[in-house]
Amino acid sequence: MKLVKTIGAFALLGVIATSCGEKKTAESTDMADTTTVVVDTMAVAETPNIVGVASGNADFSTLVTAVKAAGLVETLSGDGPFTVFAPNNAAFDKLPAGTVDGLLKPESLDKLKAVLTYHVVSGKFDAGTVIDAINKNNGKYTVTTVQGGTIVLSLKDGKVMLTDANGGTATVVLADVAASNGVIHAIDTVVMPK
């Protein structure tokens, strides 16, 4: 009987020792998982692409709606880099009544794509680069848009101005909004291609 009790005591001690060991292992695993979560959280904090940045700003809601309607989300989410002269909601509000609704209709898809891609330039041109190019080119710098037309960039009262193919103008009201695949410059007027 004493032998059975001794064996039972050793078995109980073994179970306790084993479960203590398992507990330490579990704690170690938990610590490793916590570290992994922190690393993953940091990766999520990366700057979103142009569409993500615009979607996260209520002042670009009309633009985002138009980009989705035109099927350009995938394009503007691509590697780029792109420079987008992005009309804010107030810019779209300046258009004649019914213009935005008309552009959003399925039968206007080609025109909508042309208007939107007219606001996009291949390459990343931050404000400093744009101003430098304007100054080095006698006060005017012409860029070719993804749509194929051109926009003339100039300075007026220290602000970058855009002149479209029809002579319409827009002012950059917020420059250098960073995106993972380029840069956004908010403008106060929608520019139009020919």
C-alpha positions as CSV (number, residue, x, y, z in Angstrom):
1,M,0.0,0.0,0.0
2,K,2.9,2.3,0.8
3,L,4.4,1.6,-2.6
4,V,1.1,2.5,-4.3
5,K,0.9,5.8,-2.3
6,T,4.6,6.6,-3.2
7,I,3.9,5.9,-6.9
8,G,0.7,7.9,-6.7
9,A,2.6,10.8,-5.1
10,F,5.3,10.7,-7.8
11,A,2.6,10.6,-10.6
12,L,0.9,13.6,-9.0
13,L,4.2,15.5,-8.8
14,G,4.8,14.6,-12.5
15,V,1.4,16.0,-13.5
16,I,2.0,19.2,-11.6
17,A,5.5,19.6,-13.0
18,T,4.3,18.9,-16.5
19,S,1.4,21.3,-16.3
20,C,3.7,24.0,-14.9
21,G,6.0,23.4,-17.8
22,E,3.1,23.6,-20.2
23,K,1.9,26.8,-18.7
24,K,5.3,28.4,-19.2
25,T,5.3,27.3,-22.8
26,A,1.8,28.7,-23.3
27,E,3.0,32.0,-21.8
28,S,6.0,32.1,-24.2
29,T,3.8,31.4,-27.1
30,D,1.4,34.2,-26.1
31,M,4.3,36.6,-25.9
32,A,5.5,35.5,-29.4
33,D,1.9,36.0,-30.7
34,T,1.7,39.5,-29.2
35,T,5.0,40.5,-30.9
36,T,3.6,39.2,-34.2
37,V,0.4,41.2,-33.8
38,V,2.4,44.4,-33.1
39,V,4.4,43.9,-36.3
40,D,1.2,43.2,-38.3
41,T,-0.4,46.4,-36.8
42,M,2.6,48.4,-38.0
43,A,2.2,47.1,-41.5
44,V,-1.4,48.1,-41.6
45,A,-0.4,51.7,-40.8
46,E,1.2,52.2,-44.2
47,T,0.0,55.1,-46.3
48,P,-2.9,54.0,-48.5
49,N,-2.9,54.4,-52.3
50,I,-4.5,57.3,-54.1
51,V,-8.0,55.8,-54.0
52,G,-7.6,54.9,-50.3
53,V,-6.5,58.4,-49.4
54,A,-9.3,60.1,-51.4
55,S,-11.9,57.6,-49.9
56,G,-10.7,58.6,-46.4
57,N,-11.4,62.3,-47.0
58,A,-15.0,63.4,-47.0
59,D,-14.0,66.4,-49.2
60,F,-13.3,64.1,-52.1
61,S,-16.6,62.1,-51.9
62,T,-17.9,63.3,-55.3
63,L,-14.5,62.4,-56.9
64,V,-14.5,59.0,-55.3
65,T,-18.1,58.4,-56.6
66,A,-17.0,59.4,-60.1
67,V,-13.9,57.2,-60.0
68,K,-16.0,54.2,-59.0
69,A,-18.6,54.9,-61.7
70,A,-15.9,55.2,-64.3
71,G,-14.3,51.9,-63.3
72,L,-10.9,53.6,-62.5
73,V,-10.5,52.3,-59.0
74,E,-8.1,49.5,-60.1
75,T,-6.1,51.9,-62.3
76,L,-5.6,54.5,-59.7
77,S,-4.8,51.8,-57.1
78,G,-2.0,50.5,-59.4
79,D,1.7,50.9,-58.8
80,G,1.9,54.4,-60.4
81,P,3.4,56.6,-59.5
82,F,0.7,59.1,-60.3
83,T,0.1,62.8,-59.6
84,V,-3.6,63.6,-59.2
85,F,-4.9,67.1,-59.4
86,A,-8.1,66.1,-57.4
87,P,-11.1,68.4,-57.6
88,N,-12.7,68.7,-54.1
89,N,-16.5,68.6,-53.6
90,A,-16.7,72.4,-54.0
91,A,-15.0,72.1,-57.4
92,F,-17.7,69.7,-58.6
93,D,-20.4,72.0,-57.1
94,K,-19.2,74.8,-59.4
95,L,-20.1,72.8,-62.5
96,P,-23.5,73.7,-64.1
97,A,-26.5,72.0,-62.5
98,G,-26.9,68.4,-63.7
99,T,-23.3,68.1,-65.1
100,V,-22.2,65.6,-62.4
101,D,-25.4,63.5,-62.6
102,G,-25.1,63.5,-66.4
103,L,-21.5,62.3,-66.3
104,L,-22.4,59.5,-63.8
105,K,-24.9,58.0,-66.3
106,P,-23.7,54.7,-68.0
107,E,-24.0,56.3,-71.4
108,S,-21.5,59.0,-70.4
109,L,-18.8,56.5,-69.3
110,D,-16.3,57.5,-71.9
111,K,-16.7,61.2,-71.2
112,L,-16.4,60.6,-67.5
113,K,-13.2,58.6,-67.9
114,A,-11.8,61.3,-70.1
115,V,-12.6,64.1,-67.6
116,L,-11.1,62.1,-64.7
117,T,-8.0,60.9,-66.4
118,Y,-7.4,64.5,-67.5
119,H,-6.7,65.2,-63.9
120,V,-4.0,62.5,-63.6
121,V,-0.3,62.8,-64.7
122,S,2.1,59.8,-64.8
123,G,4.9,60.3,-62.3
124,K,5.2,61.8,-58.9
125,F,5.4,65.6,-58.9
126,D,5.3,67.1,-55.4
127,A,4.8,70.8,-55.0
128,G,8.5,71.6,-54.9
129,T,9.1,69.8,-58.1
130,V,6.1,71.5,-59.8
131,I,7.2,75.0,-58.7
132,D,10.8,74.3,-59.7
133,A,9.6,73.2,-63.2
134,I,7.4,76.3,-63.6
135,N,10.3,78.6,-62.6
136,K,12.8,76.9,-64.9
137,N,10.4,77.2,-67.9
138,N,9.7,80.9,-67.9
139,G,6.7,80.7,-65.5
140,K,4.8,78.0,-67.3
141,Y,5.2,74.2,-67.4
142,T,3.1,72.0,-69.6
143,V,2.2,68.4,-68.4
144,T,0.7,65.7,-70.4
145,T,-2.2,63.9,-68.7
146,V,-3.1,60.2,-68.7
147,Q,-6.0,61.2,-70.9
148,G,-3.6,62.5,-73.5
149,G,-4.3,66.2,-73.3
150,T,-2.2,68.8,-71.7
151,I,-2.5,71.2,-68.8
152,V,-0.4,74.3,-68.3
153,L,0.9,74.9,-64.8
154,S,1.9,78.4,-63.6
155,L,2.1,80.4,-60.4
156,K,-0.2,83.2,-59.3
157,D,0.3,84.9,-55.9
158,G,2.5,82.0,-54.8
159,K,-0.1,79.4,-55.7
160,V,0.1,76.7,-58.4
161,M,-2.6,77.3,-61.1
162,L,-3.8,74.9,-63.8
163,T,-5.0,76.1,-67.2
164,D,-6.9,73.5,-69.1
165,A,-7.3,73.0,-72.9
166,N,-10.3,75.3,-72.9
167,G,-8.7,78.1,-71.0
168,G,-10.4,77.3,-67.7
169,T,-8.3,77.6,-64.6
170,A,-8.0,75.9,-61.2
171,T,-6.0,76.6,-58.1
172,V,-4.2,74.1,-56.0
173,V,-5.7,74.6,-52.5
174,L,-4.0,71.7,-50.8
175,A,-0.7,70.3,-52.0
176,D,1.4,67.1,-51.3
177,V,-1.2,64.7,-49.9
178,A,0.9,61.6,-49.8
179,A,-0.2,58.3,-51.1
180,S,1.7,55.0,-51.5
181,N,1.5,55.2,-55.3
182,G,1.9,59.0,-55.8
183,V,0.7,62.3,-54.6
184,I,-2.5,64.3,-54.6
185,H,-3.0,68.0,-55.0
186,A,-6.5,69.2,-54.2
187,I,-7.9,71.8,-56.7
188,D,-10.8,74.2,-56.5
189,T,-12.2,73.7,-60.0
190,V,-12.7,70.8,-62.3
191,V,-10.5,71.2,-65.4
192,M,-11.8,69.9,-68.7
193,P,-10.2,68.4,-71.8
194,K,-11.0,69.5,-75.3
